[in-house]
Amino acid sequence: MDNDSAERNRDEMNSILLDTNLLIYAWDTSNRAKQQQSIQIFEKYRNTISLTTQNLSELAAVLLRKNIHPKEISEIVSTYALLVPVLTMEPADVQEALRAVSQYRMSFWDAQIWSIAKRSGLKLIFSEDGPIGQTIEGVRYENPLA
């Protein structure tokens, strides 16, 4: 396989970025229907999804507010990192996110995920909120829970 084919296969394999809300639902037992849907989405798309360090930080913050022990949260974060690629945030992503906040009226947290997806060449974000059905600078938003 040549380098272009390998690159294309890698891009196709990890072409979806998950928003943090889907990660939270997978661990939140207060809404069993959303929990089950989120787990099924993760299992179905496991070979095509990526996460970001921003996702994992936001997940940890939410779980801390739910009084989950930090050691358990650390294990959850480690599990996700072992299962799927985790993209790191670059300083330029913060600048791009700020532009998106101004230009597209995104929340800062959503804009950070969008900027990482855009920089990484990912074409799809699975999210329950945000501009569902829209494509912004090549990145499309879909709600897999709908």
N, C-alpha and C positions, 0 to 999 in steps of 0.2 A: 504494500500500500504506500503510495507516495505521500509526501508531507501535506499537500493540499487536501487529499482524501481523508487523511487522519484528522486534520484540522476541522474539516466539514463534519465528519462523524462525531468529533468531540462537541462541536457546537450544537449539532442536532440532539445529542444525548442529554445535554444540560441546557435546554433552551427555555425553561420556565423558572421564573423566580417566584417563590412563595412569599406572600405578605405575612407579617407576624401574627395577625389575627387567626390564621389557620393553625399556626403552631400552638397558640394559646388554647384554642378550642380542643385540640387533641388531648390536652391535659386537664381541661376544665370539666368536672363532673356535674356542674350545675345545669348544663344543657346537654343531655345525653344524645339528642338527635344531631346537634352540631358536632359534638365530640365524635360520634360514629362517622359522620360525613367527612370530617377532617382526616380521620385515620384512614378511611377508604381512599381519599384523594392522595394522601401521602404514599400509601401502598401502591396505588395504580400508577402514579407518576414518578415513583422513587428514582427511576433511572433517567429521568429527564428534568429533574428539578435541582435548583441550587438555592442556597440561603446566603445571607450576608452576615457579617459581624454585627451589623445594626440590628438584624432580626434577633440574633441571640442575646444581645444586650437588652433589647426591649422585652423579650420573653422573660429574661431573668428578673427585670424590674417588676413586671406584672406578677410573676410568681412570688416574689418577695412580699409584695403588697397583700398577697393571699395567704401570707404566713407559712409558706413552704420553706422548709429548712434549707439554708444555703448549700449544704452538702448534697441534698437531693437535687437541687437546681443544677449544681455543677455536673452531676451525673446525667441529667437530662440534656444539658448543653453538649456534653461530651458525646452522648449517644447520637444526637443530630449530626455533629461534626464527623463522626465515623460513618454515618449512613449516606451523606450527600456532600458535594463540594460546598465549601463556605468561602464566599468572595469577601475580600477585605475592602474597607473603605479607605480611599486615598484623600489627601487634602483637597484635590481638585473636585472630588465628588461633593464635598461640602459647598464649594463655590457654585457648582452646577445646581445643587439642590436649592440654594438661595435664589438663583435665577429662576428656577421652576416655581418656587413659592410666589415670586413676584409676577412672572409671566403667565402661569397656569393656575394660580390660586390653590396650589396643593398645600397640605400641611407639611411642615418641615420634615417630619418623620417619613411620610410617604414620598416626599421629594428625594430624600436620601436613597431610599430603595430604588426609585426610578433612575436616579443618576448612576447608581452602580450597575443596574441592568443595562442602561444605555451604553456605558463605557465598556461593559463586558460583552456586548453584542447579543444580549438576550432580547428576544422579540416579544415576550409575553410575561405579564405579571398576573398571578392568581391572587385576587383580593376580594374581600367582601365590600370594601368601600373604595373610595377614590373614583376616578372618572371611568366607570365601568362601560365597556363597549367602545371606548375611544382609543385611538392610537396617537400617542404624543411622541413626536420625533422618532418614529420607528418602533416604539414600545407600546404594545396593546394591553389593555386591562380587561380581564374577564373574571366573572364571579362564578367559581365552580360550585358554589353552594346553591345557586339559583335553580 
